[in-house]
Amino acid sequence: MGQVLHGSATTTEAMRRAIQHNQKSIRTLAGRYGINPKTVAKWKKRQLISDLPTDPRQPRSSVLPLDDCL
């Protein structure tokens, strides 16, 4: 199954894994992969290679529950 990336994703899991396991400088890796040095620093700091969810922890609904309508 293929990897699903959101619209503004600049890295794949393979790139993140390579960034985390590489000992080269942040600037060198940013140039190699064509991404922002802040992105490289972020992935070097993280333990996991999966992207964190960006949805709300407790989603709010604009639809009222049935109990409130009665």
C-alpha positions in Angstrom: 0.0 0.0 0.0 1.3 3.4 -0.9 2.1 6.2 1.5 -0.5 9.0 1.8 1.0 12.5 2.2 -0.9 15.6 2.9 -0.8 18.5 0.4 2.1 20.4 2.0 4.3 17.4 3.0 7.9 17.9 1.9 9.3 14.6 3.2 8.5 10.9 2.9 9.1 8.2 5.6 12.2 7.1 3.7 13.6 10.6 3.7 12.9 11.0 7.4 14.6 7.7 8.2 17.6 8.7 6.2 17.8 12.1 7.9 17.5 10.5 11.4 20.3 8.0 10.7 22.7 10.3 8.9 25.4 12.1 10.9 26.0 14.9 8.4 25.2 18.5 9.2 21.7 19.9 9.0 22.7 22.3 6.2 24.2 19.4 4.1 21.1 17.2 4.5 18.8 20.2 3.7 20.7 20.8 0.5 20.7 17.1 -0.4 16.9 16.7 0.0 15.9 20.2 -1.1 14.1 21.0 2.1 14.3 23.7 4.8 17.0 23.3 7.4 14.3 23.7 10.1 12.5 20.6 8.7 15.7 18.6 8.9 16.3 19.7 12.5 12.7 18.7 13.4 13.1 15.2 12.0 16.6 14.7 13.6 15.1 15.6 17.0 12.1 13.2 16.7 12.1 9.6 17.8 9.6 8.3 15.3 9.5 8.7 11.5 5.7 8.9 11.2 4.1 12.3 10.9 2.1 13.5 13.9 -1.6 13.9 13.5 -2.8 17.5 13.0 -6.5 17.0 13.7 -8.1 18.3 16.9 -7.8 15.9 19.9 -11.6 16.3 20.6 -13.3 17.4 17.4 -16.1 19.9 17.8 -19.2 19.4 15.8 -21.6 22.0 14.4 -24.4 19.5 14.7 -26.3 19.5 17.9 -27.0 16.1 19.7 -30.6 14.9 19.6 -31.0 15.5 23.3 -30.5 19.3 22.9 -33.1 19.5 20.2 -36.0 18.2 22.2 
